[in-house]
Amino acid sequence: MKTSIGGLRTAIYKVGNIIEAKEWYSIVFKTKPYFDEPFYVGFNIAGYELGLQPEEDQSITKTDNVIVYWGVSDIHAEYNRFLDAGATMHEEPDNVGGNIMVASVKDAWGNVIGLIYNPEFKLD
């Protein structure tokens, strides 16, 4: 059955300091933003949108109920690189079946960033 819903397009991370976050995300994702305004910073990550927005209420607790996983070719190296850049451990690399590995870290603003190695994933 063919769906009328397109694939994921954008992941938004709310941050307490958009200037610091823009610099950190530029380092860990190895790219500069294509859109840079005080109300939104947008990155093109391999054709997908990673957006940063200022967090209006920093007292809101962020939860782990949804995790966006960014594809990587070496999960251990990327996980360690994110930690070296200042992220904190959320979930260590783990095999979730077959050759698929997932891990996640938290940025300085409490956002969970997922990493996935999935050699089976192919875009339609």
C-alpha positions as CSV (number, residue, x, y, z in Angstrom):
1,M,0.0,0.0,0.0
2,K,1.4,3.4,-1.0
3,T,1.1,6.1,1.6
4,S,0.4,9.8,1.0
5,I,2.7,10.7,3.9
6,G,6.3,11.7,3.0
7,G,9.3,10.7,5.0
8,L,10.6,12.7,7.9
9,R,11.7,16.2,6.9
10,T,12.7,18.2,10.0
11,A,14.0,17.6,13.6
12,I,13.7,20.6,15.9
13,Y,15.7,21.0,19.0
14,K,14.8,23.8,21.5
15,V,17.8,25.4,23.1
16,G,18.3,27.9,25.9
17,N,21.2,29.7,24.1
18,I,20.8,29.6,20.3
19,I,24.2,31.2,19.6
20,E,26.1,28.6,21.7
21,A,23.9,25.8,20.3
22,K,24.5,27.0,16.7
23,E,28.3,26.7,17.3
24,W,28.0,23.3,19.0
25,Y,25.7,21.8,16.4
26,S,28.0,23.2,13.6
27,I,30.9,21.3,15.2
28,V,29.2,17.9,15.8
29,F,27.3,17.8,12.5
30,K,30.3,19.2,10.6
31,T,28.3,21.8,8.7
32,K,27.4,25.5,9.0
33,P,23.7,26.6,9.0
34,Y,22.1,27.6,5.8
35,F,19.6,29.7,7.7
36,D,20.6,31.8,10.6
37,E,18.2,34.1,12.4
38,P,17.6,34.8,16.1
39,F,14.3,32.8,15.9
40,Y,15.5,29.8,14.0
41,V,18.8,28.2,12.8
42,G,18.5,25.6,10.1
43,F,21.0,23.0,9.0
44,N,20.9,20.8,6.0
45,I,22.1,17.4,7.2
46,A,22.3,15.1,4.1
47,G,19.1,16.5,2.7
48,Y,17.2,16.6,6.1
49,E,16.5,19.6,8.2
50,L,17.9,20.0,11.7
51,G,16.4,23.1,13.3
52,L,17.3,25.0,16.4
53,Q,14.7,27.3,18.1
54,P,15.1,29.4,21.2
55,E,13.5,27.8,24.2
56,E,10.9,30.2,25.5
57,D,10.3,28.3,28.8
58,Q,13.5,26.7,30.0
59,S,11.7,25.2,33.0
60,I,9.9,22.6,30.8
61,T,11.2,19.1,31.3
62,K,12.4,17.4,28.2
63,T,11.4,13.8,27.9
64,D,12.8,10.7,26.1
65,N,9.5,9.7,24.6
66,V,10.6,10.5,21.0
67,I,14.2,10.2,19.7
68,V,15.3,11.2,16.2
69,Y,18.1,9.0,15.0
70,W,20.8,10.5,12.6
71,G,22.4,7.9,10.4
72,V,26.1,7.3,10.9
73,S,28.6,4.9,9.3
74,D,30.6,4.2,12.5
75,I,28.4,4.4,15.6
76,H,31.2,4.0,18.1
77,A,33.4,6.7,16.6
78,E,30.5,9.2,16.2
79,Y,29.2,8.5,19.7
80,N,32.6,9.2,21.2
81,R,33.0,12.3,19.0
82,F,29.8,13.7,20.3
83,L,30.9,13.0,23.9
84,D,34.3,14.6,23.3
85,A,32.4,17.7,22.0
86,G,30.6,18.0,25.3
87,A,27.5,15.9,24.9
88,T,26.6,13.6,27.8
89,M,25.8,9.9,27.7
90,H,22.2,8.9,27.2
91,E,22.4,5.4,25.8
92,E,25.6,3.7,24.9
93,P,25.9,2.0,21.5
94,D,23.7,-1.2,21.5
95,N,22.8,-3.8,18.9
96,V,19.1,-3.8,18.4
97,G,18.9,-6.7,15.9
98,G,20.9,-7.9,12.9
99,N,23.6,-5.3,12.1
100,I,21.6,-2.3,13.4
101,M,23.2,-0.3,16.2
102,V,21.7,2.7,18.1
103,A,23.1,5.1,20.6
104,S,22.1,8.5,22.0
105,V,23.5,11.5,23.8
106,K,22.2,14.6,25.3
107,D,23.3,18.1,24.3
108,A,23.9,20.9,26.9
109,W,20.2,21.9,26.7
110,G,18.9,18.4,27.5
111,N,17.9,17.4,24.0
112,V,18.3,13.7,23.1
113,I,20.3,13.2,19.9
114,G,20.0,9.7,18.5
115,L,22.6,8.0,16.3
116,I,21.9,4.9,14.2
117,Y,24.0,2.6,12.1
118,N,21.6,0.7,9.8
119,P,23.2,-0.8,6.7
120,E,19.7,-2.1,5.7
121,F,18.1,1.4,5.4
122,K,17.4,2.6,1.9
123,L,15.5,5.6,0.8
124,D,12.5,5.0,-1.5
